[in-house]
């Protein structure tokens, strides 16, 4: 939950910095690249067990099989099985792909900033 809120906030800050950078000052593009890199960094660690945890942190492997709600917080919970051992759950692999995308975009923004400073 906290990770999702921080990610959303940082993505909004990144977009605002990028808009300011393209309209006013190129240094905001550098700030946008840094904020996007920080957004990617807060996504770590990636664990196999994330499909077995509730958003409140309760280990769902102790949940009764017939129950559909987390015993700790009462939210609806579903266990996410992976197809083979060592494979990340869908939610985690999606977060991993987004993190790689954010790191690549951060590098592109940094290179754009460097090119704009070099040309100016």
N, C-alpha and C positions, 0 to 999 in steps of 0.2 A: 504494500500500500504506500509506504513512504517513498520507496524507489519510484513508483509510478507518478506520484505527485511531484517529486523533485525533477523527474525527467520532463514532465509536461511544462513545468515552470521554466526550466532551462531552455527548452525548445522555443518557448515564446520569447524569452530574452534573446536567444540566438537570432530569431527572425527579426526582432526589432533592431538589433545591432546591424544585421545585414541590410535592412531597409535604410537605416541611417548612413551606413557605409556607402551605399550606392548613390545616395542623394547628397550627403554633406561632406563627410571626411572619410578617407580610406582607412584610417586607424580603426574605425568601427568594424571593418571587414576582418581585421586581425582579432578584435575582441570576439566577433562572432565565431571565428575558427577556434579560439581558445575555449569559449563556452560550449561549443559542440564537442570538442575533445573531452571536456569535463563530463558532459552528458554521457559520452561513451564509457568513460572510466567508472562512473557510478553503477554501471550495469553488472560489473563483476562481483562475485564469482558466479560461474555457471556450474550447477551441480546436477547429478542424475536424480537426486532425491527430491527435487523441487516439485515434481508431480505428486508427491506424497505429503506435502505440507499445505496447511491452510494459510491464508494470508495473515492470520494472527500469529503464526509460528508454531501451532500445534502439530505434532507428528501424527498424521492421519493413519499410519500403519497400526496404531492402537485403537482406532475407531471400530466399533462393532460393525460386522459385515452388512447387517440389515439397515443400518442407520444411513441417512442421507444428509445429515447436518453435523457440523463440527461440534464435538462435546464441549469445547472451550468457549467459543463465541456464538454458536448457534447459526452461523451462515451455512448455506447449502454447500456441500463439498462433494467433489467427485474425484476418485482416484484416476490418475492418468497412467495407463500402462504403456510401456514402450515395446516395440516389436521384438527387439533383441537386447541382451545384456550389453551395457556400455553405450547404448543409444540415449540421447537426451530426449526428454519429453517435448511435445510440440510447442508448448508455451516457452520453454527454455530455448529451443532451437530458433524460434522466431525472434526472441530477444537477442540471441547471438548474431543472427543475420542483420538485425537493425543496428547493433553495435558496430559491426564491420562497416556497414553503410555510412554510419555517422563518422567513423574514423576516416574513411575515404573522402567524404564531403569536407571534413575538417582540413585534410591535407590539400584538397583542391582550393578551398578558401584561402589557406595560407599561401599557396602558390599564386593565386590571383592577387593577393595583397602585395606579394613580392614583385610581381610583374608590374602592377600599377605604380609602386614606389620607384622601380627601376626606370620606367618610361617617363615618369614625371620629372 
